[in-house]
Each structure stands twice: as C-alpha cells, then as structure tokens.
Amino acid sequence: RLEIGHGKPDGRLISLGRGEVTGWDPEGKVTLERAMRGGGSYDALGVSKESGDVAVTKFREGRWWYPTTYTADDGTSKGTYVNVCTPVELFPEMVRYVDLYVDVIRQGDGTVEIVDADELEDAVDDGLVSEELSEKAMNVAEAVERALSK
C-alpha cells in the first residue's frame, strides 16, 4: 500500500489516503486502487461518491500530472480527474507532489474542461506560486485537455 501525499504551495501536506498497488514497473510507474466510501461528491466532477466506487490513480515519476478515474461498482465511469502538480516523486511508503491548483476533468459523458485556473491565479497573486510555474501548470493543463478531448 502507498499513501498519496498531496502537498500545497503554502507548505501543508494532506494525505489523500492509501491505495493498493495494482501495477508497478521499474521505470517509475505505479497504479493505485482505492475503494471509496459513500458521501459527498467528487471534486469538480459533481458526481455523488457512493460506497463501492473505485478510484484508480496512475502515477509516473517525474510527470507534471496524474489521472484518477472513478468507476461505480457496476463498472460505469463517473469521470476522470487529472491533477496538475510538480513532478511526481515515488518513495517506498508514499507518492508525493505539490498541487498546482489547476486541474482537468473528463465527465462520464466525455465532456472535457480545465477547472480551478482561478485558484492558480489567486496563488500567484498571494505569492505562493511564481509566474513561471503558473505558466508551466497552464501549459500542462492545456496539453492534457487536448489529449483527453481526442
């Protein structure tokens, strides 16, 4: 099992929980699977979290983003959430990165959009993220959006 350490530019480290390692290769790729508890909704997707849902997250060391796909217990896609972040680091007990606020989502119906760009702009205004890093994050988000839209 690996813990997901979701860093924030203000220095906080939030645990997104632990997942079962269902895939691994020596080139720095790890796939984690998490059983979800019911209650609330998935960030930006606006879809209800239900007991039996499964989240599959694919990390690649050094990549500036990672996808999590949410699936209902009957196999129906609830959507994909792509987190844009500093390069992913893999450690024996934890996956770590620093969140760069902007994300890309693909709804269950295939609709793709960039979300939370305003949060990234606010972080720049607050001095938490540099202009250069913000530009990199937006370029990554736009590339992911294009790839998911195909």
C-alpha positions in Angstrom: 0.0 0.0 0.0 1.1 3.5 -0.8 0.0 6.8 0.7 -0.8 9.8 -1.5 0.9 12.9 -0.1 -0.8 15.9 -1.6 1.4 18.9 -0.9 0.1 22.5 -1.1 2.3 25.5 -2.1 1.7 27.0 1.4 3.6 24.1 3.0 0.7 21.9 4.1 0.8 18.2 3.3 -2.6 16.5 3.0 -3.0 12.7 2.9 -5.4 11.5 0.2 -5.3 8.1 1.8 -3.6 4.9 0.9 -4.2 2.7 -2.1 -3.4 -0.9 -3.1 -0.6 -1.1 -5.6 -2.1 -2.9 -8.6 0.6 -2.1 -11.1 4.3 -1.2 -10.9 7.3 -1.1 -13.2 10.9 -0.2 -12.5 10.7 2.8 -14.9 8.8 4.7 -12.2 5.1 3.8 -12.9 2.7 2.9 -10.2 -1.0 2.3 -10.3 -3.0 2.5 -7.1 -6.6 1.4 -6.5 -8.7 2.8 -3.6 -12.2 1.7 -2.5 -14.2 4.8 -1.9 -16.7 5.5 0.9 -20.1 7.0 0.2 -21.0 10.6 1.0 -20.3 13.9 -0.7 -19.2 14.2 -4.3 -16.0 14.0 -6.4 -14.2 17.3 -6.6 -15.2 19.3 -9.8 -16.9 16.3 -11.3 -20.1 17.0 -9.3 -20.9 13.3 -9.2 -22.0 11.5 -5.9 -19.5 9.4 -4.1 -21.1 6.0 -3.3 -19.9 3.0 -1.4 -18.5 0.5 -3.8 -16.9 3.1 -6.1 -13.3 2.5 -7.1 -10.7 5.2 -7.8 -7.7 4.1 -10.0 -4.8 6.5 -10.0 -1.8 6.2 -12.3 1.5 7.9 -11.3 4.6 8.2 -13.3 7.7 9.6 -11.5 8.7 13.0 -12.9 5.4 13.7 -14.7 3.7 17.0 -14.1 0.2 15.5 -13.8 -1.6 12.3 -12.9 -5.1 10.9 -13.6 -7.6 9.4 -11.3 -10.5 7.5 -12.9 -13.7 7.0 -10.7 -15.9 4.0 -11.5 -19.2 2.9 -10.0 -19.4 -0.7 -8.6 -21.3 -1.7 -11.8 -18.4 -0.5 -13.9 -19.9 2.8 -15.1 -17.4 5.6 -15.5 -18.1 8.5 -13.1 -15.3 10.6 -14.7 -11.6 11.3 -14.7 -9.8 13.9 -12.7 -6.3 14.9 -13.8 -4.3 16.8 -11.1 -1.6 19.2 -12.4 1.3 19.2 -10.0 5.0 19.5 -9.5 6.9 16.4 -10.8 5.6 13.3 -9.1 8.1 11.6 -6.6 7.8 8.0 -5.7 9.0 6.8 -2.3 8.7 3.4 -0.6 5.8 4.4 1.6 4.4 7.5 -0.3 3.7 9.2 -3.6 4.4 13.0 -3.2 4.0 16.1 -5.3 2.9 19.7 -4.8 -0.6 20.5 -6.1 -0.6 23.5 -8.6 -4.4 24.1 -8.2 -5.4 23.9 -11.9 -6.9 20.5 -12.9 -8.5 18.9 -16.0 -11.7 16.8 -15.8 -13.4 14.5 -18.1 -17.1 13.8 -17.2 -18.7 10.4 -17.6 -20.3 11.7 -20.9 -16.8 12.6 -22.3 -17.0 16.4 -21.8 -13.5 17.8 -21.0 -12.6 21.1 -19.3 -9.9 22.8 -17.3 -11.0 23.7 -13.8 -9.7 25.8 -10.9 -7.5 28.1 -13.1 -8.8 30.9 -10.8 -7.3 29.2 -7.8 -3.9 29.1 -9.6 -4.2 32.8 -10.4 -5.0 33.5 -6.7 -1.9 31.6 -5.6 0.2 33.7 -7.9 -1.4 36.9 -6.5 -0.7 35.6 -3.0 3.0 34.9 -3.8 2.6 31.1 -3.3 3.3 30.2 -7.0 5.6 32.0 -9.3 4.5 33.4 -12.7 6.9 30.8 -14.4 5.4 27.9 -12.5 1.9 29.1 -13.2 2.6 29.3 -16.9 4.1 25.8 -16.8 1.0 24.5 -15.0 -1.4 26.1 -17.5 0.6 24.7 -20.4 0.4 21.2 -18.9 -3.3 21.6 -18.3 -3.9 22.7 -21.9 -1.9 19.7 -23.2 -3.9 17.3 -21.0 -7.1 18.9 -22.1 -6.2 18.4 -25.8 -5.2 14.8 -25.2 -8.4 14.0 -23.3 -10.6 15.6 -26.0 -9.4 13.3 -28.7 
